[in-house]
Amino acid sequence: MGKVISVILPKGGVGKTTSAVNLAIKFAERNFKTLIVDLDPTASCSHSLGFNEENVFGDVFDVFSYSKTIDKVIHSTEVENLFCIPQMKLNSIEEGRQSRLMANNFLLRNIINSIRENFEFIIFDCPPYLFGTTSLALIASDSIIVPIRTDEYSLDAIKTLAKRVEYVRTLYNNNLTVDGIFLTVYERNIKAAFKVKSELYKRYPSLMMNVSIPKDVNMMNATFSKKPLCLILPKSRASLAYKELASELITKYNLLF
């Protein structure tokens, strides 16, 4: 049965989508059948994997609205073993309808449970807030991983997330765990970055991952090309770091063969 993971932090610009996509690729390259579900209305995850209105035959909204079953909206990607349920931008009427449907707190959990035995990893790319699809993702997940940039605002976002996780554990999902926190766009020679990193290790010593994702100018190239960094520049510093991070998580999950 697949492990369901949310990549989450209630703050934009910390590398959630970048991390979700590149980790999913690295899991798939290790021969783990992986599904990434785009829950962010910006659809950045979907676009980076090559999906658009011309080649999408169903998305996550179709599943939420019961117009299609989940097995009918799972798309293959150019990466072997990696599959995606994309997200297309909604119009105002569709947004309103989706909001009403999401009043069912267990909507996503029930949907995912119908296919989770078909995958070894299911990854939710969550938007930068804690309501709506993010709330459903927390209820549907086994665990979360938290990408964070080394700034004070990210520290505040982790406090907010911690409160929400406890709330979800209490009311909806008492098995929800935090698998780890990892640094993104990290510059080891910057004093402010080191200060925030030290504070994170002080506050959450048991949750910090060993691997950090370094600042990499190639990330900008990946953004402009609209393709994941791990595909266009697999030997770049950040790509290699995501490979190490994926290995660290696989070891944590005791999935080594």
Rosetta blueprint (number, residue, H / E / L):
1 M L
2 G L
3 K E
4 V E
5 I E
6 S E
7 V E
8 I L
9 L L
10 P L
11 K L
12 G L
13 G L
14 V L
15 G L
16 K H
17 T H
18 T H
19 S H
20 A H
21 V H
22 N H
23 L H
24 A H
25 I H
26 K H
27 F H
28 A H
29 E H
30 R L
31 N L
32 F L
33 K L
34 T E
35 L E
36 I E
37 V E
38 D E
39 L L
40 D L
41 P L
42 T L
43 A L
44 S H
45 C H
46 S H
47 H H
48 S H
49 L L
50 G L
51 F L
52 N L
53 E L
54 E L
55 N L
56 V L
57 F L
58 G L
59 D L
60 V H
61 F H
62 D H
63 V H
64 F H
65 S L
66 Y L
67 S L
68 K L
69 T L
70 I H
71 D H
72 K H
73 V L
74 I L
75 H E
76 S E
77 T L
78 E L
79 V L
80 E L
81 N L
82 L E
83 F E
84 C E
85 I E
86 P L
87 Q L
88 M L
89 K L
90 L L
91 N L
92 S H
93 I H
94 E H
95 E H
96 G H
97 R H
98 Q H
99 S H
100 R H
101 L H
102 M L
103 A L
104 N L
105 N L
106 F L
107 L H
108 L H
109 R H
110 N H
111 I H
112 I H
113 N H
114 S L
115 I L
116 R H
117 E H
118 N H
119 F L
120 E L
121 F E
122 I E
123 I E
124 F E
125 D E
126 C L
127 P L
128 P L
129 Y L
130 L L
131 F L
132 G L
133 T H
134 T H
135 S H
136 L H
137 A H
138 L H
139 I H
140 A H
141 S L
142 D L
143 S E
144 I E
145 I E
146 V E
147 P E
148 I E
149 R L
150 T L
151 D L
152 E H
153 Y H
154 S H
155 L H
156 D H
157 A H
158 I H
159 K H
160 T H
161 L H
162 A H
163 K H
164 R H
165 V H
166 E H
167 Y H
168 V H
169 R H
170 T H
171 L H
172 Y L
173 N L
174 N L
175 N L
176 L L
177 T E
178 V E
179 D E
180 G E
181 I E
182 F E
183 L E
184 T L
185 V L
186 Y E
187 E L
188 R L
189 N L
190 I L
191 K H
192 A H
193 A H
194 F H
195 K H
196 V H
197 K H
198 S H
199 E H
200 L H
201 Y H
202 K H
203 R H
204 Y L
205 P L
206 S L
207 L L
208 M E
209 M L
210 N L
211 V L
212 S L
213 I L
214 P E
215 K L
216 D L
217 V L
218 N H
219 M H
220 M H
221 N H
222 A H
223 T H
224 F H
225 S H
226 K L
227 K L
228 P L
229 L H
230 C H
231 L H
232 I H
233 L L
234 P L
235 K L
236 S L
237 R H
238 A H
239 S H
240 L H
241 A H
242 Y H
243 K H
244 E H
245 L H
246 A H
247 S H
248 E H
249 L H
250 I H
251 T H
252 K H
253 Y L
254 N L
255 L L
256 L L
257 F L
